[in-house]
Amino acid sequence: MSETEFRILSSEFIVSSASGRDIVEDELPQIVFTGKSNVGKSSLINSLLNRKKLAKTGNRPGKTRLINFFLINSSFYFVDLPGYGYASVSRSEKQKWGQMMRTYFTESDNVKLAFSIIDIRHDPGEHDLKLIEMLDGLKIPQIILLNKKDKLSNNQLFVRKKAFAGVFSSFSTIIDILPYSATIHYNRDKVLEHIERITAGAENDQY
């Protein structure tokens, strides 16, 4: 990290896309966040932004059903992708979400980094692995964020980190696997370091 600590100074909602086509088309870097509907994705984004309500959260999973763009520091975007795998959502809705994400990644040339969020207490599911495989195929650098670290003891944390390292050892685009807690902001500084590297244009040197 640079001598001057990287900080998120501003964040604002810009636009939502219901199709993956009507997306932001400027040249600013886009950093995407993916994960199951109940993984705490919106809370994690708010934790990184040090905001309480910018990304919508709720007691009922599946809150994010659009692709939401947030402009950060007037220089890059956080892109909150629809949550997946929520059981009560219809099959057609799930298919719509999947197509939306595929279209977005096809249409956008500015995705520089993806955070794939998984509940650290559970093994990655089919939808997790499919999306991570898709990102791997697109050669998009990705970081696995193991959310809800605060739910585990230190011994449990060690075991789960080792298990995830084994699962993801074959993916060439995974550059880090980090436990995270949106509740206590655990590893927030390390995530911001990755964001700084990408947004500073140093990804070719670092990744």
C-alpha positions in Angstrom: 0.0 0.0 0.0 1.1 3.5 -0.6 2.6 5.7 2.1 -0.7 7.8 2.1 -3.4 5.5 3.4 -6.0 4.7 0.7 -9.4 6.0 1.8 -12.9 5.9 0.4 -13.9 9.5 0.6 -17.2 9.6 -1.4 -19.7 7.1 -2.6 -23.0 7.6 -4.5 -25.5 5.4 -6.2 -25.5 6.1 -10.0 -27.8 3.7 -11.8 -29.4 0.2 -11.8 -29.6 -2.2 -14.8 -32.4 -4.7 -15.2 -30.9 -6.4 -18.2 -27.1 -6.1 -18.1 -27.1 -4.0 -21.2 -28.0 -0.5 -20.0 -24.8 -0.2 -18.0 -22.3 2.5 -17.3 -20.1 2.9 -20.4 -17.4 5.3 -19.3 -13.7 4.2 -18.9 -13.6 4.1 -15.2 -12.6 0.8 -13.6 -15.5 -1.4 -12.3 -15.1 -3.7 -9.3 -17.9 -6.3 -9.0 -19.3 -8.0 -5.9 -21.0 -11.4 -6.3 -22.5 -13.9 -3.9 -25.5 -15.8 -2.7 -28.6 -13.9 -1.6 -28.0 -14.6 2.1 -24.2 -14.2 2.2 -24.3 -10.6 3.5 -23.1 -9.0 0.3 -24.8 -5.6 0.8 -23.6 -5.4 4.4 -20.1 -6.1 3.2 -20.2 -3.4 0.6 -21.5 -0.9 3.2 -18.7 -2.0 5.5 -16.1 -1.2 2.9 -17.7 2.2 2.2 -18.1 2.9 5.9 -21.8 3.6 5.2 -24.9 2.0 6.7 -27.5 2.1 4.0 -26.0 2.8 0.6 -26.3 -0.8 -0.5 -29.8 -2.0 0.5 -29.9 -4.7 3.2 -32.8 -6.6 4.6 -33.9 -9.5 6.7 -35.2 -11.3 3.6 -32.5 -12.6 1.3 -32.7 -11.6 -2.4 -32.9 -7.9 -1.8 -30.6 -7.1 -4.8 -32.4 -8.0 -8.0 -30.7 -5.4 -10.3 -27.1 -4.6 -11.2 -26.4 -1.5 -9.1 -23.6 0.9 -9.9 -22.0 3.0 -7.1 -19.4 5.7 -8.0 -16.5 5.7 -5.5 -14.1 8.6 -5.0 -15.3 9.9 -8.4 -12.8 7.5 -10.0 -14.1 3.9 -10.0 -17.3 1.9 -9.5 -18.5 -0.8 -7.1 -20.9 -3.0 -9.0 -23.4 -4.9 -6.9 -24.6 -8.0 -8.8 -27.9 -9.7 -8.1 -27.7 -12.4 -5.4 -28.3 -15.9 -6.5 -29.5 -19.2 -5.1 -32.4 -18.0 -3.0 -34.9 -20.9 -2.8 -38.2 -19.0 -2.8 -37.4 -17.2 -6.1 -39.0 -18.7 -9.2 -36.9 -20.7 -11.7 -37.6 -18.1 -14.4 -36.4 -15.3 -12.0 -33.2 -17.2 -11.4 -32.7 -17.7 -15.1 -33.3 -14.0 -15.6 -30.6 -13.1 -13.0 -28.1 -15.5 -14.6 -28.7 -14.1 -18.1 -28.4 -10.5 -16.7 -25.0 -11.3 -15.3 -23.7 -13.0 -18.4 -24.9 -10.1 -20.5 -23.2 -7.6 -18.2 -19.8 -9.4 -18.4 -20.1 -9.6 -22.2 -21.1 -5.9 -22.6 -18.6 -4.3 -20.1 -15.0 -3.9 -21.0 -14.1 -2.2 -17.7 -14.4 -5.0 -15.1 -11.0 -5.0 -13.4 -11.6 -7.1 -10.3 -14.3 -9.3 -8.8 -15.0 -10.1 -5.2 -16.7 -13.5 -4.9 -18.3 -13.6 -1.4 -19.0 -16.9 0.4 -20.2 -17.7 3.9 -17.0 -19.0 5.6 -19.1 -21.5 7.6 -20.2 -23.4 4.5 -18.5 -25.0 1.5 -19.1 -23.2 -1.8 -22.2 -24.3 -3.6 -22.9 -25.1 -7.2 -23.8 -21.5 -8.1 -20.7 -20.1 -6.3 -18.5 -22.4 -8.3 -20.2 -21.8 -11.6 -19.8 -18.0 -11.3 -16.2 -18.3 -10.1 -15.5 -20.6 -13.1 -17.0 -18.1 -15.4 -14.9 -15.3 -14.0 -11.8 -17.5 -14.3 -12.7 -18.2 -18.0 -13.0 -14.5 -18.6 -9.6 -13.9 -17.1 -11.0 -11.4 -14.5 -8.8 -11.2 -11.4 -10.9 -12.3 -8.4 -10.6 -12.4 -4.6 -12.6 -14.8 -2.5 -14.1 -13.1 0.5 -15.1 -15.5 3.3 -17.7 -13.4 5.0 -19.1 -13.9 8.6 -15.7 -14.6 10.0 -17.0 -13.3 13.4 -19.1 -16.4 13.7 -16.1 -18.7 14.1 -13.5 -19.3 16.7 -9.8 -19.0 15.8 -9.5 -22.8 15.5 -12.5 -23.0 13.3 -11.1 -20.2 11.2 -7.9 -22.0 10.6 -9.7 -25.2 9.5 -12.1 -23.3 7.1 -9.2 -21.3 5.5 -7.3 -24.4 4.8 -10.4 -26.1 3.3 -11.1 -23.1 1.0 -7.4 -23.0 -0.1 -7.7 -26.5 -1.3 -11.0 -26.0 -3.2 -9.7 -23.0 -5.1 -6.1 -24.1 -5.7 -6.7 -24.8 -9.4 -8.1 -21.3 -10.3 -5.5 -19.2 -12.0 -7.4 -15.8 -11.5 -7.9 -16.1 -7.8 -5.3 -13.7 -6.3 -6.3 -13.9 -2.6 -8.6 -15.7 -0.2 -9.5 -13.5 2.7 -11.8 -14.0 5.8 -14.0 -11.0 6.3 -16.5 -9.7 8.8 -18.9 -6.9 7.8 -19.8 -6.7 11.5 -16.4 -5.8 12.9 -14.7 -4.8 9.5 -12.2 -7.6 9.8 -9.7 -7.4 6.9 -11.2 -4.2 5.6 -7.7 -2.7 5.2 -6.5 -5.7 3.2 -9.5 -5.4 0.8 -8.8 -1.7 0.4 -5.2 -2.5 -0.5 -6.4 -4.7 -3.4 -8.8 -2.0 -4.5 -6.0 0.6 -4.4 -3.8 -1.5 -6.6 -6.5 -2.0 -9.2 -7.7 1.6 -9.3 -4.2 3.0 -9.4 -3.6 1.2 -12.6 -1.0 -1.1 -11.2 -2.9 -4.3 -11.9 -0.4 -5.4 -14.6 2.4 -5.2 -12.1 0.6 -6.7 -9.1 -1.6 -9.3 -10.7 
